[in-house]
Amino acid sequence: MRLISVLSLALVCYAQVQPARADILRCGSALIEPGDSAAHTLEKCGEPTSKSTVDEPVWSRGVNGNVYQSGNAQSEIWRYNFGPGKFPALLRIRDGIVESITFEKNR
C-alpha cells in the first residue's frame, strides 16, 4: 500500500513539471515569448543588435485544392546578442507581434 502511495505522489509531481521552452527569451527579469508585442520587447530588452526585413510569399489554397501564391508579407528579424557565453536570439516580428524566437548556436 505504501508503494502505491509513493508511486501516486511521484506521478502527480511528474505531471506538474513542465519542460523548459526554447522559444522564451529572458531580458533581465522579463520573459519575452511569441505573442508579445514588439513594443513590450523593446521596452524590456532594448534595441536589438541588428534588424532586417524579409519579404515572404503568402500561400493560399484554391477551391480545387491547388496552392498558389496570393501575395507577400513582410516580417522583421531582430537579432539580440547579449554577450559571450550566451546564444544570440533571433526574433521574427510580424504586424508588431513576436511571431517566433530562435537561438543561434555559437560557431
C-alpha atoms as an extended CHARMM CRD file, in Angstrom:
* protein
*
       107  EXT
         1         1  MET       CA              0.0000000000        0.0000000000        0.0000000000  PROA      1               0.0000000000
         2         2  ARG       CA              2.8590000000        2.3390000000        0.8200000000  PROA      2               0.0000000000
         3         3  LEU       CA              4.4320000000        1.6660000000       -2.5950000000  PROA      3               0.0000000000
         4         4  ILE       CA              1.1970000000        2.7130000000       -4.3290000000  PROA      4               0.0000000000
         5         5  SER       CA              1.1240000000        5.9760000000       -2.3590000000  PROA      5               0.0000000000
         6         6  VAL       CA              4.7240000000        6.7490000000       -3.2680000000  PROA      6               0.0000000000
         7         7  LEU       CA              4.0900000000        5.9810000000       -6.9460000000  PROA      7               0.0000000000
         8         8  SER       CA              0.9320000000        8.0990000000       -6.9550000000  PROA      8               0.0000000000
         9         9  LEU       CA              2.8000000000       11.0320000000       -5.4330000000  PROA      9               0.0000000000
        10        10  ALA       CA              5.6050000000       10.6320000000       -7.9840000000  PROA      10              0.0000000000
        11        11  LEU       CA              3.1080000000       10.6470000000      -10.8690000000  PROA      11              0.0000000000
        12        12  VAL       CA              1.3830000000       13.7690000000       -9.5400000000  PROA      12              0.0000000000
        13        13  CYS       CA              4.7330000000       15.5680000000       -9.1970000000  PROA      13              0.0000000000
        14        14  TYR       CA              5.8490000000       14.4350000000      -12.6570000000  PROA      14              0.0000000000
        15        15  ALA       CA              2.6060000000       15.6610000000      -14.2350000000  PROA      15              0.0000000000
        16        16  GLN       CA              3.1090000000       19.1370000000      -12.7370000000  PROA      16              0.0000000000
        17        17  VAL       CA              6.6540000000       19.5770000000      -14.0860000000  PROA      17              0.0000000000
        18        18  GLN       CA              6.6900000000       21.3590000000      -17.4260000000  PROA      18              0.0000000000
        19        19  PRO       CA              9.6070000000       21.0580000000      -19.8190000000  PROA      19              0.0000000000
        20        20  ALA       CA             11.8030000000       24.0850000000      -20.4660000000  PROA      20              0.0000000000
        21        21  ARG       CA             10.7340000000       26.0070000000      -23.5430000000  PROA      21              0.0000000000
        22        22  ALA       CA             13.3130000000       27.0420000000      -26.0990000000  PROA      22              0.0000000000
        23        23  ASP       CA             11.1550000000       29.8240000000      -27.5180000000  PROA      23              0.0000000000
        24        24  ILE       CA             11.2930000000       32.1270000000      -24.4980000000  PROA      24              0.0000000000
        25        25  LEU       CA             13.7880000000       34.9810000000      -24.2560000000  PROA      25              0.0000000000
        26        26  ARG       CA             14.8400000000       36.3500000000      -20.8860000000  PROA      26              0.0000000000
        27        27  CYS       CA             15.6910000000       40.0540000000      -20.7410000000  PROA      27              0.0000000000
        28        28  GLY       CA             16.6520000000       40.8180000000      -17.1560000000  PROA      28              0.0000000000
        29        29  SER       CA             13.6930000000       39.6520000000      -15.1080000000  PROA      29              0.0000000000
        30        30  ALA       CA             11.2380000000       39.8430000000      -18.0410000000  PROA      30              0.0000000000
        31        31  LEU       CA             10.2750000000       36.8980000000      -20.2140000000  PROA      31              0.0000000000
        32        32  ILE       CA              9.5140000000       37.5010000000      -23.8870000000  PROA      32              0.0000000000
        33        33  GLU       CA              7.5730000000       34.8690000000      -25.8160000000  PROA      33              0.0000000000
        34        34  PRO       CA              5.6780000000       34.5510000000      -29.0880000000  PROA      34              0.0000000000
        35        35  GLY       CA              2.5060000000       36.6340000000      -28.9800000000  PROA      35              0.0000000000
        36        36  ASP       CA              4.1070000000       39.5290000000      -27.0750000000  PROA      36              0.0000000000
        37        37  SER       CA              4.1210000000       42.9170000000      -28.7380000000  PROA      37              0.0000000000
        38        38  ALA       CA              7.2110000000       44.3840000000      -30.3540000000  PROA      38              0.0000000000
        39        39  ALA       CA              6.7940000000       47.4770000000      -28.1520000000  PROA      39              0.0000000000
        40        40  HSD       CA              6.8860000000       45.3270000000      -24.9920000000  PROA      40              0.0000000000
        41        41  THR       CA             10.0130000000       43.5830000000      -26.3120000000  PROA      41              0.0000000000
        42        42  LEU       CA             11.7460000000       46.9140000000      -26.9650000000  PROA      42              0.0000000000
        43        43  GLU       CA             10.7770000000       48.1470000000      -23.5100000000  PROA      43              0.0000000000
        44        44  LYS       CA             12.1650000000       45.0700000000      -21.7400000000  PROA      44              0.0000000000
        45        45  CYS       CA             15.1450000000       44.1520000000      -23.9750000000  PROA      45              0.0000000000
        46        46  GLY       CA             16.1150000000       47.4670000000      -25.5450000000  PROA      46              0.0000000000
        47        47  GLU       CA             17.0830000000       47.9710000000      -29.1660000000  PROA      47              0.0000000000
        48        48  PRO       CA             18.2310000000       44.8180000000      -30.9600000000  PROA      48              0.0000000000
        49        49  THR       CA             21.8200000000       44.4560000000      -32.1470000000  PROA      49              0.0000000000
        50        50  SER       CA             20.5270000000       44.3910000000      -35.7330000000  PROA      50              0.0000000000
        51        51  LYS       CA             17.2630000000       44.4340000000      -37.6810000000  PROA      51              0.0000000000
        52        52  SER       CA             16.4840000000       43.1730000000      -41.1700000000  PROA      52              0.0000000000
        53        53  THR       CA             13.3360000000       42.9670000000      -43.2640000000  PROA      53              0.0000000000
        54        54  VAL       CA             12.2770000000       39.7970000000      -45.0640000000  PROA      54              0.0000000000
        55        55  ASP       CA              9.7050000000       39.6210000000      -47.8410000000  PROA      55              0.0000000000
        56        56  GLU       CA              7.9280000000       36.2300000000      -47.7140000000  PROA      56              0.0000000000
        57        57  PRO       CA              5.3460000000       34.7020000000      -50.0330000000  PROA      57              0.0000000000
        58        58  VAL       CA              1.8290000000       34.1010000000      -48.7260000000  PROA      58              0.0000000000
        59        59  TRP       CA              0.3160000000       30.8510000000      -49.9880000000  PROA      59              0.0000000000
        60        60  SER       CA             -3.3750000000       30.0890000000      -50.3960000000  PROA      60              0.0000000000
        61        61  ARG       CA             -5.3080000000       27.0010000000      -51.3720000000  PROA      61              0.0000000000
        62        62  GLY       CA             -7.9520000000       27.3180000000      -54.0770000000  PROA      62              0.0000000000
        63        63  VAL       CA            -11.3300000000       25.5730000000      -54.0590000000  PROA      63              0.0000000000
        64        64  ASN       CA             -9.9020000000       22.9390000000      -56.3900000000  PROA      64              0.0000000000
        65        65  GLY       CA             -7.1040000000       22.1500000000      -53.8990000000  PROA      65              0.0000000000
        66        66  ASN       CA             -4.2830000000       23.8380000000      -55.8150000000  PROA      66              0.0000000000
        67        67  VAL       CA             -1.8540000000       26.0080000000      -53.8650000000  PROA      67              0.0000000000
        68        68  TYR       CA             -0.8830000000       29.3850000000      -55.2780000000  PROA      68              0.0000000000
        69        69  GLN       CA              0.9660000000       32.4900000000      -54.1370000000  PROA      69              0.0000000000
        70        70  SER       CA             -1.6280000000       35.0780000000      -53.1920000000  PROA      70              0.0000000000
        71        71  GLY       CA              0.7140000000       37.8560000000      -52.1270000000  PROA      71              0.0000000000
        72        72  ASN       CA              3.6880000000       38.8110000000      -49.9890000000  PROA      72              0.0000000000
        73        73  ALA       CA              4.0780000000       39.6010000000      -46.2960000000  PROA      73              0.0000000000
        74        74  GLN       CA              6.9000000000       41.4590000000      -44.6260000000  PROA      74              0.0000000000
        75        75  SER       CA              8.4990000000       40.3720000000      -41.3870000000  PROA      75              0.0000000000
        76        76  GLU       CA             11.3630000000       41.8410000000      -39.4360000000  PROA      76              0.0000000000
        77        77  ILE       CA             14.1430000000       39.7460000000      -37.9710000000  PROA      77              0.0000000000
        78        78  TRP       CA             15.5630000000       41.2230000000      -34.7720000000  PROA      78              0.0000000000
        79        79  ARG       CA             18.8730000000       39.8490000000      -33.5330000000  PROA      79              0.0000000000
        80        80  TYR       CA             19.8490000000       40.2320000000      -29.8850000000  PROA      80              0.0000000000
        81        81  ASN       CA             23.4100000000       39.4230000000      -28.8610000000  PROA      81              0.0000000000
        82        82  PHE       CA             23.7570000000       39.5280000000      -25.0810000000  PROA      82              0.0000000000
        83        83  GLY       CA             27.4990000000       38.8480000000      -24.9700000000  PROA      83              0.0000000000
        84        84  PRO       CA             29.9430000000       35.9910000000      -24.6120000000  PROA      84              0.0000000000
        85        85  GLY       CA             28.6240000000       32.6810000000      -23.3590000000  PROA      85              0.0000000000
        86        86  LYS       CA             25.0350000000       33.4630000000      -24.3770000000  PROA      86              0.0000000000
        87        87  PHE       CA             23.3330000000       32.2910000000      -27.5420000000  PROA      87              0.0000000000
        88        88  PRO       CA             22.2420000000       35.1360000000      -29.8610000000  PROA      88              0.0000000000
        89        89  ALA       CA             18.4370000000       35.3200000000      -30.1650000000  PROA      89              0.0000000000
        90        90  LEU       CA             16.5270000000       35.8560000000      -33.4150000000  PROA      90              0.0000000000
        91        91  LEU       CA             13.0030000000       37.2300000000      -33.1160000000  PROA      91              0.0000000000
        92        92  ARG       CA             10.6280000000       37.2300000000      -36.0880000000  PROA      92              0.0000000000
        93        93  ILE       CA              8.2560000000       40.2100000000      -35.8230000000  PROA      93              0.0000000000
        94        94  ARG       CA              5.1400000000       40.3820000000      -37.9980000000  PROA      94              0.0000000000
        95        95  ASP       CA              2.4740000000       43.0810000000      -37.6730000000  PROA      95              0.0000000000
        96        96  GLY       CA              4.0290000000       44.3280000000      -34.4170000000  PROA      96              0.0000000000
        97        97  ILE       CA              3.8600000000       40.9110000000      -32.7130000000  PROA      97              0.0000000000
        98        98  VAL       CA              6.6590000000       38.4800000000      -31.8490000000  PROA      98              0.0000000000
        99        99  GLU       CA              5.9110000000       35.5040000000      -34.0910000000  PROA      99              0.0000000000
       100       100  SER       CA              8.8480000000       33.2630000000      -33.1760000000  PROA      100             0.0000000000
       101       101  ILE       CA             12.0620000000       33.1520000000      -31.1490000000  PROA      101             0.0000000000
       102       102  THR       CA             15.0380000000       31.0050000000      -32.0850000000  PROA      102             0.0000000000
       103       103  PHE       CA             18.5900000000       30.8510000000      -30.8010000000  PROA      103             0.0000000000
       104       104  GLU       CA             21.7560000000       30.6260000000      -32.8780000000  PROA      104             0.0000000000
       105       105  LYS       CA             24.4070000000       28.1380000000      -31.9210000000  PROA      105             0.0000000000
       106       106  ASN       CA             27.8600000000       29.5770000000      -31.3650000000  PROA      106             0.0000000000
       107       107  ARG       CA             30.2300000000       28.6330000000      -34.1320000000  PROA      107             0.0000000000
